[in-house]
Amino acid sequence: MKKKLSFGWVISITGGINGFVSNGPTFFASSTIFRAIEDEFGWSRTLVSGVASFGRFGGALFGPFEGWLIDKFGVGKMVFLGFIIAGFGLILFSIIKSPMQYYISFFLISLGFSIGGFTPSITAVNSWMINKKATAMSIVIGGSTLGGLSAPLLVWGMGNMGWRPTMLIFGLITLILGPITAVILNKKPPKSKNLPTENLLKILPKDFTTKEALKNSSFWTLSASHMLVNASLAAIMAHIYLYLTDPNGHNISPEIASTILPIMAIFSLVFQVIGGILGDISNKRLLASLFISIQGVSVLILTLSSGFNSIILFAIIWGIGYGGRTPLIHAMRGEYFGRKHFATITGFSSMGVGISMMTTPILVGRYYDVYKSYDNAFIIVSILCFVSSILILFARNPNKKIKKIF
């Protein structure tokens, strides 16, 4: 029995590895790739960064369907399928010559990693972990965040080999890791009646159906809060490297700029674990509101301050805010709506999040093309963080009836 329980942590770690691959170079370090594309083709900032928006279209449009597929066919099959699509998308990306090829290949990458990346991983963890749910989810999210550590590696690879061979290698790695992670994540958790005696008195949330969740106000409040705070995430991840290296931005060297993303990633990872642990012992809703506000403050620091020290301060504060709030939001969703239909419910919630992350990068890019500045655009997304921090306070746990396992 103890081995079955401990395997939940193996699932969490595997989900973290999945997250590193599916959210690293093509999301958390994506702005380094955008710089290479802009330098080679001379395309506008709107066109170059707009691919991040276009890539989110798959998740926004197919989110509920992806969730249903996970609930219907299982985590393993979706991880395998998703990584195959993303792997071939990366290989296609390495040979692009036109904007259409650029957008199509990035769409395939994003669709594949959407199908096989975060949602199936977090679904597997939610199924396995009754206790320590927020902590376990923080491991998956932490792996995704560590993708920011790939930025210096990408800059080195693109500088020494070129961005095309670098993306080709990443595509091959994706095709290799997909089947491996799929096999591990596909393992089913033990039935509730077989849980170890140490869990006998633990409270399980009600398993809401998708229809019940969609009728619940907490679902919409939590989803709206998540949508607003992720607008800043999409804007920063798509444009941070460009903003740091632009002559009319912070104007630092590409090599130094590539070290900022790892600082953001490291502090995010630390506070994802801290946020997860705190969420397991205290009020997740209040903690999430606090960390979301901190994330908003970090964007203001980046925008309104100057000098390298202010950039470092931004990276640290961003890591604290983003890292702390992320596992709490996902743990709240699992705690509020249960395990049975978690993937489908998450898929519906991801529609709003996907639309937010789809529109923000292209709007920010367009603002830059017109005004040659990011400042006001970043101030707006920081304000959205503060609105999100207030909104999430109204997302109360809908479970009125609880049941115990005897």
Secondary structure, 3 states (H helix, E strand, C coil): CHHHHHHHHHHHHHHHHHHHHHHHHHHHCHHHHHHHHHHHHCCCHHHHHHHHHHHHHHHHHHHHHHHHHHHHHCHHHHHHHHHHHHHHHHHHHCCCCCHHHHHHHHHHHHHHHHHHCHHHHHHHHHHHCCCCHHHHHHHHHHHHHHHHHHHHHHHHHHHHCCHHHHHHHHHHHHHHHHHHHHHHHCCCCCCHHHCCHHHCCCEECCCCCHHHHHCCHHHHHHHHHHHHHHHHHHHHHHHHHHHHHCCCCCCCCHHHHHHHHHHHHHHHHHHHHHHHHHHHHCCHHHHHHHHHHHHHHHHHHHHHCCCHHHHHHHHHHHHHHHHHHHHHHHHHHHHHHCCCCHHHHHHHHHHHHHHHHHHHHHHHHHHHHHHCCCHHHHHHHHHHHHHHHHHHHHCCCCCCCCEECC
